[in-house]
């Protein structure tokens, strides 16, 4: 088994390094490094978005969550998919028209202030690291199971590879790794789903009837309330999932890799169809793992359920299918973490270094050097934090990143586009207070404090919400609103008119 798995892993690594080698020859300027020169087509970017979005949390975490908690695990699939409606109708086109390389560019199109750009960059780096921890946790568990390497070594391997992709290949390498990964993931998931469905004679009725008695949960497996017993907690998590995508930096920067806003919009449509098909198939992954692997085997391999999908592949197709699925999961992790490193590095190099420290007086060579150094820094911090998060479910970890994104970034993005009175003080207060509120509520919640010893600190939590988005998202909007009203700072109304024209038409000069 280990030999087969090792060969698949080696093949994935070799293919991605070849992509990086050729991409490095096309990555000479900052535009090519950050956005692949805006040269991707709609279907290419759609595949890359899907590859970026269908992360380890989706493939490993959701399959495990459904297998262990039934209906409650499927909330992740629904939330992640519906989120793209927010991206499609509100964010994608204005962002592409107003921005250049980062989310901070979009906000700076209206508020050309160092504080605004600096805080936006800080949020980008924080969210990217949060999200990356989840991917590295999944990678560590995966490689440990298949190759017998310890968790720390596994995380370091992925950390080194993702840094190499970004440093040498930039966005071009990252995009093509994501495209290849999306194709492999869809193919692998489809094969497993069809095998599982065939076990139930291609009958949904028979599958659902079987699941009523297939797990220790009995009929409760098909009903909500197994994990999220509090309805408010369920709503809170879904708020984070539905609104968070529109504030995720590594998703937002993908809209700068195409030539114009219509292409960005088309790419979101392609991505939504692919992502929708994938999340439907997570039902088969979760149900199949629960029925053919079993609760005890899933938990013994990984307490959070992160190995449910590879174990299902082994149960259905033996070591060969398991090795292939694990290699695909590995490719999934590599693709996503590369995008995350790039978003964090671009925020530091483009926003902090070029615009704040150097005040725009920076050469291409200097900015490229800063971006590569930042890539190494972001990777080191993420790896260090991932070593302490080994026991957490990766789908849950990602939902927390969504919470921070929805609380800190989305309010400012929406107000920047649609509210004429919005000002610099409102943008800064919305981003800072949204970020701090989300992080603070996570720290004092049941993910950190648990009297049963399942979390980091053995004590009673101050709040019971596993995902605090129902509090932190309104606080982010309120902080942005009150910051604007209280400061009474008047912004140039012509600037808002210019932003409206740019956001809706892409025209760079207003009449």
C-alpha positions in Angstrom: 0.0 0.0 0.0 2.7 2.5 1.0 4.6 1.8 -2.2 1.6 2.5 -4.4 0.7 5.6 -2.4 4.2 6.9 -2.6 4.3 6.5 -6.4 1.1 8.4 -6.8 2.3 11.1 -4.4 5.6 11.3 -6.3 3.7 11.6 -9.6 1.6 14.5 -8.3 4.7 16.3 -7.0 6.6 15.8 -10.2 3.7 17.1 -12.3 3.2 20.2 -10.2 7.0 20.9 -10.3 7.0 20.6 -14.1 4.1 23.1 -14.2 6.1 25.4 -11.9 9.2 25.2 -14.1 7.4 26.3 -17.2 5.4 28.9 -15.3 8.6 30.4 -14.0 9.7 31.3 -17.5 6.5 33.4 -17.8 6.8 35.1 -14.4 9.0 38.1 -14.9 6.8 41.0 -13.8 4.7 41.8 -10.8 1.5 41.5 -13.0 2.5 38.0 -14.0 3.4 37.1 -10.4 0.2 38.4 -8.8 -2.4 37.8 -11.6 -0.8 35.7 -14.4 -0.9 38.8 -16.5 -4.7 38.7 -16.6 -4.4 36.1 -19.4 -6.7 33.3 -18.2 -9.9 32.6 -20.1 -13.3 32.3 -18.4 -13.3 28.5 -18.3 -9.7 28.3 -17.2 -10.3 30.7 -14.4 -13.6 28.9 -13.5 -11.7 25.6 -13.2 -9.0 27.4 -11.1 -11.6 29.0 -8.8 -13.2 25.6 -8.3 -9.8 24.1 -7.7 -9.0 26.8 -5.2 -12.4 26.5 -3.5 -12.8 22.7 -3.3 -10.2 22.4 -0.6 -9.1 19.8 1.9 -12.0 21.0 4.0 -14.4 20.0 1.2 -12.9 16.7 0.2 -11.7 15.4 3.6 -13.5 17.5 6.1 -17.1 17.4 4.7 -17.0 13.7 3.9 -15.9 13.1 7.5 -18.5 15.5 8.9 -21.3 13.8 7.0 -20.1 10.4 7.9 -20.0 11.2 11.6 -22.8 13.6 12.1 -25.1 13.0 9.1 -27.3 15.9 8.0 -25.4 18.5 10.1 -22.3 17.7 8.1 -24.1 18.6 4.9 -24.7 22.1 6.1 -21.1 22.8 5.0 -21.8 21.7 1.4 -25.0 23.8 1.1 -23.3 26.9 2.7 -20.2 26.7 0.5 -22.3 26.5 -2.7 -24.9 29.1 -1.9 -22.0 31.5 -1.1 -21.2 31.8 -4.8 -24.5 33.6 -5.5 -23.3 36.4 -3.2 -19.9 36.4 -5.1 -21.6 36.3 -8.5 -24.2 39.0 -8.0 -22.4 41.4 -5.6 -18.7 41.1 -5.6 -17.1 39.6 -8.8 -17.7 42.4 -11.4 -17.1 45.5 -9.2 -14.0 43.9 -7.7 -12.5 43.2 -11.1 -13.3 46.7 -12.4 -12.0 48.5 -9.4 -9.0 46.4 -8.3 -5.6 45.5 -9.8 -3.9 42.9 -7.7 -5.5 42.7 -4.2 -8.7 43.5 -2.3 -7.0 46.5 -0.8 -6.7 47.9 -4.4 -10.4 47.9 -4.7 -11.0 49.8 -1.4 -8.2 52.2 -2.2 -9.9 53.0 -5.5 -12.3 55.0 -3.3 -10.2 55.7 -0.2 -6.6 56.4 -1.1 -5.4 56.3 2.5 -2.5 54.3 4.0 -4.5 53.2 7.0 -7.3 51.7 4.8 -4.8 49.8 2.6 -2.7 48.6 5.7 -5.7 47.2 7.6 -7.1 45.5 4.4 -3.7 43.9 3.9 -3.6 42.8 7.6 -7.0 41.2 7.2 -5.9 39.4 4.1 -2.9 37.9 5.8 -4.8 36.9 8.9 -7.6 35.1 6.9 -5.1 33.5 4.6 -3.2 32.0 7.5 -6.4 30.8 9.2 -7.5 29.0 6.1 -4.0 27.6 5.4 -3.9 26.0 8.9 -6.9 23.8 7.9 -5.2 22.7 4.7 -2.0 21.8 6.5 -3.8 19.9 9.2 -5.5 17.8 6.4 -2.2 17.2 4.7 -0.5 16.1 7.9 -3.2 13.6 8.7 -3.3 12.3 5.1 0.4 11.7 4.6 0.7 10.2 8.1 -2.0 7.7 7.3 -0.7 6.7 3.9 3.1 7.0 4.1 3.6 6.5 7.8 5.4 9.8 8.2 4.8 11.7 11.4 2.5 14.7 11.4 5.2 17.3 11.7 7.2 15.9 8.8 4.1 15.8 6.6 3.2 19.4 7.3 6.8 20.5 6.5 6.7 18.7 3.2 3.6 20.5 2.1 4.9 23.7 3.4 8.1 23.5 1.4 6.3 22.5 -1.8 3.7 25.3 -1.6 6.4 27.9 -1.1 8.3 26.6 -4.1 5.2 27.0 -6.4 4.6 30.5 -5.4 8.2 31.8 -5.3 9.1 30.5 -8.7 5.8 30.2 -10.6 3.6 32.9 -9.1 0.0 33.0 -10.1 0.5 31.2 -13.4 1.9 28.0 -11.7 -0.7 28.3 -8.9 -3.6 28.6 -11.4 -2.5 25.6 -13.5 -1.9 23.5 -10.4 -5.4 24.4 -9.3 -6.9 23.5 -12.8 -5.2 20.1 -12.8 -6.3 19.4 -9.3 -9.9 20.4 -10.1 -10.0 17.9 -13.0 -8.5 15.1 -10.8 -10.7 15.8 -7.9 -13.9 15.9 -9.9 -12.9 12.6 -11.7 -12.0 10.8 -8.4 -15.1 12.0 -6.6 -17.3 11.0 -9.5 -15.9 7.5 -9.6 -16.3 6.9 -5.9 -19.9 8.4 -5.9 -21.0 6.1 -8.7 -19.5 3.1 -6.9 -21.4 4.0 -3.8 -24.6 4.7 -5.7 -24.3 1.4 -7.5 -24.1 -0.3 -4.1 -27.7 1.0 -3.5 -28.8 -0.1 -7.0 -28.8 3.6 -8.1 -31.8 4.2 -5.8 -31.9 7.2 -3.5 -34.8 5.7 -1.6 -32.8 2.5 -0.9 -29.8 4.6 0.1 -31.7 6.7 2.6 -33.5 3.7 4.0 -30.2 1.9 4.6 -28.6 5.0 6.3 -31.4 4.9 9.0 -29.8 1.8 10.5 -26.2 2.0 9.2 -24.7 4.2 12.0 -24.9 4.4 15.8 -27.1 7.5 15.3 -29.9 5.6 13.8 -32.6 7.7 12.1 -31.1 10.8 13.7 -28.3 10.5 11.1 -30.7 11.9 8.5 -32.0 14.8 10.6 -30.4 18.0 11.8 -29.4 18.4 15.5 -26.7 15.8 15.9 -23.8 18.2 16.1 -25.6 21.6 16.1 -28.2 21.1 18.8 -28.7 24.8 19.1 -30.6 26.3 16.2 -28.8 29.7 16.7 -25.5 27.9 16.3 -26.6 26.3 13.0 -27.8 29.7 11.7 -24.5 31.3 12.8 -22.4 28.7 11.0 -24.4 29.1 7.8 -24.1 32.9 7.9 -20.3 32.5 8.0 -20.4 30.0 5.1 -22.8 32.0 2.8 -21.2 35.4 3.4 -17.6 34.4 4.0 -16.6 33.5 0.4 -17.2 37.0 -0.8 -14.5 38.2 1.6 -11.9 35.4 1.1 -8.7 36.9 -0.2 -7.5 33.9 -2.2 -10.8 33.7 -4.0 -11.0 37.5 -4.6 -7.6 37.7 -6.3 -8.7 35.1 -8.9 -10.9 37.8 -10.5 -7.8 39.8 -11.4 -6.4 36.9 -13.5 -8.8 37.5 -16.4 -8.9 40.4 -18.8 -12.2 42.1 -17.8 -15.3 42.0 -15.7 -17.6 40.0 -18.1 -14.9 37.3 -18.2 -14.7 37.3 -14.4 -18.5 36.9 -14.2 -18.4 34.0 -16.7 -15.7 32.3 -14.7 -17.9 32.5 -11.6 -20.7 30.8 -13.5 -18.4 28.0 -14.6 -17.0 27.6 -11.1 -20.5 27.5 -9.6 -21.6 24.6 -11.8 -18.5 22.6 -11.0 -18.6 23.3 -7.3 -22.4 22.5 -7.2 -21.8 19.1 -8.8 -18.9 18.4 -6.4 -20.9 19.3 -3.3 -23.8 17.0 -4.4 -21.3 14.2 -4.6 -20.1 14.8 -1.0 -23.4 13.2 0.1 -22.3 9.9 -1.5 -18.8 10.3 0.0 -20.2 10.8 3.5 -23.0 8.2 3.3 -20.6 5.7 1.7 -18.0 6.2 4.4 -20.7 5.8 7.2 -22.1 2.7 5.6 -19.0 0.8 4.3 -16.2 2.0 6.5 -18.1 2.6 9.8 -18.0 5.1 12.6 -15.4 3.3 14.7 -12.8 2.9 11.8 -13.2 6.5 10.7 -12.6 7.8 14.2 -9.7 5.5 14.9 -7.9 6.8 11.8 -8.6 10.4 12.7 -10.8 11.6 15.6 -12.1 14.5 13.5 -13.1 12.2 10.6 -10.7 13.8 8.1 -9.7 10.4 6.6 -13.3 9.2 5.8 -12.9 9.7 2.0 -9.6 7.8 1.6 -10.9 5.0 3.8 -14.0 4.8 1.7 -11.9 4.5 -1.4 -10.0 1.6 0.2 -13.2 -0.1 1.2 -14.6 0.2 -2.3 -11.6 -0.2 -4.6 -8.7 -1.5 -2.4 -5.3 0.0 -1.9 -5.0 1.3 -5.5 -8.1 3.5 -5.4 -7.2 4.6 -1.9 -3.7 5.6 -3.1 -5.2 7.5 -6.0 -7.8 9.3 -3.9 -5.2 10.2 -1.3 -2.9 11.6 -4.0 -5.8 13.7 -5.4 -6.4 15.0 -1.9 -2.7 15.8 -1.6 -2.9 17.7 -4.9 -6.0 19.5 -3.6 -4.1 20.7 -0.5 -1.1 21.8 -2.6 -3.3 23.8 -5.0 -5.2 25.6 -2.2 -2.2 26.4 0.0 -0.3 27.8 -3.0 -3.2 30.2 -3.6 -3.3 31.2 0.1 0.4 31.8 0.2 0.1 34.0 -2.9 -2.8 36.1 -1.5 -0.9 36.7 1.8 2.4 37.5 0.0 0.7 39.9 -2.5 -1.0 41.7 0.4 2.4 42.2 2.1 4.5 43.0 -0.9 2.0 45.0 -2.9 0.1 46.8 -0.1 2.4 47.0 2.9 5.8 47.2 1.2 5.1 49.0 -2.1 2.4 51.4 -1.1 2.9 52.1 2.6 6.6 51.6 3.2 7.9 52.7 -0.2 5.0 55.1 -0.9 4.7 53.7 -4.5 8.4 54.3 -5.3 9.4 50.7 -5.9 10.9 48.9 -8.8 9.5 45.7 -10.3 12.6 43.9 -9.1 12.2 45.2 -5.5 8.5 44.3 -5.4 9.2 40.8 -6.7 11.9 40.2 -4.1 9.5 41.4 -1.4 6.7 39.1 -2.6 9.0 36.1 -2.5 10.3 36.9 0.9 6.7 37.4 2.1 5.8 34.0 0.7 8.4 32.3 2.9 7.2 34.3 5.9 3.5 33.4 5.4 4.4 29.8 5.0 6.5 29.6 8.1 3.8 31.2 10.3 1.1 28.9 8.9 3.2 25.8 9.4 4.0 26.7 13.0 0.3 27.3 13.8 -0.8 24.1 12.0 1.4 22.0 14.3 -0.9 22.9 17.2 -4.2 22.2 15.4 -3.8 18.6 14.6 -6.9 17.3 16.3 -9.4 19.8 14.7 -11.8 19.0 11.9 -10.6 20.8 8.8 -14.1 21.7 7.6 -14.7 23.4 10.9 -11.3 25.3 10.8 -12.2 26.6 7.4 -15.7 27.7 8.6 -13.9 29.9 11.1 -11.8 31.5 8.3 -15.1 32.2 6.6 -16.4 33.9 9.7 -13.5 36.2 9.9 -13.8 37.0 6.2 -17.5 37.7 6.5 -17.0 39.9 9.5 -14.0 41.9 8.5 -14.0 42.2 4.7 -17.5 41.9 3.4 -19.1 44.9 5.2 -16.4 47.2 3.8 -16.6 45.8 0.3 -20.4 46.3 0.2 -20.3 49.8 1.7 -17.4 50.8 -0.7 -19.5 49.9 -3.7 -23.0 51.0 -2.6 -22.9 53.6 0.2 -22.2 57.2 -0.9 -21.6 58.5 2.7 -19.1 55.8 3.6 -15.7 57.2 4.5 -12.2 56.3 5.6 -13.0 56.1 9.3 -15.9 53.7 8.6 -13.7 51.4 6.4 -10.9 51.2 9.0 -13.3 50.7 12.0 -15.3 48.1 10.1 -12.3 46.0 9.2 -10.5 46.2 12.5 -13.5 45.7 14.8 -14.9 43.0 12.5 -11.6 41.1 12.6 -11.0 41.5 16.4 -14.6 40.6 17.3 -14.5 37.4 15.2 -11.1 36.3 16.6 -12.1 37.2 20.2 -15.3 35.2 20.1 -13.5 32.2 18.6 -10.9 32.4 21.4 -13.5 32.5 24.2 -15.8 29.9 22.6 -16.0 26.1 22.8 -13.3 25.6 20.1 -10.7 26.7 22.6 -12.4 26.1 26.0 -14.0 22.7 26.7 -14.5 21.1 30.1 -14.3 17.6 28.6 -10.8 18.2 27.4 -11.6 18.1 23.6 -10.3 21.6 23.0 -7.1 23.5 23.8 -8.0 24.6 27.3 -9.9 22.4 29.8 -12.5 24.9 31.1 -16.0 26.3 30.5 -16.3 28.5 27.4 -17.6 32.1 27.8 -20.0 31.6 24.8 -21.5 28.4 23.4 -21.4 29.3 19.7 -19.0 27.1 17.8 -19.0 29.7 15.0 -19.7 33.3 16.2 -20.7 34.8 12.8 -24.2 35.6 13.9 -22.6 38.1 16.3 -19.4 39.2 14.5 -20.9 39.8 11.1 -23.5 42.3 12.3 -20.8 43.9 14.5 -18.6 44.4 11.4 -21.4 46.1 9.5 -22.4 48.2 12.6 -18.8 49.2 13.2 -18.4 50.4 9.6 -21.7 52.3 9.8 -21.0 54.0 13.2 -17.4 54.8 12.2 -18.7 56.7 9.2 -21.5 58.5 11.2 -19.4 59.4 14.2 -16.4 60.6 12.4 -18.5 62.9 10.2 -15.6 63.0 7.7 -16.7 64.2 4.3 -15.3 62.3 1.4 -15.2 63.7 -2.1 -18.6 62.9 -3.6 -17.1 62.8 -7.1 -14.9 59.9 -6.0 -18.0 57.8 -5.2 -19.5 58.7 -8.6 -16.3 57.6 -10.3 -16.3 54.3 -8.3 -19.9 53.7 -9.4 -19.0 54.2 -13.0 -15.9 52.0 -12.8 -17.6 49.3 -10.8 -20.5 48.9 -13.3 -18.8 49.6 -16.6 -15.1 49.1 -16.2 -14.5 52.6 -17.7 -11.5 54.1 -16.0 -12.4 57.7 -16.3 -15.8 59.1 -15.4 -17.3 61.8 -17.5 
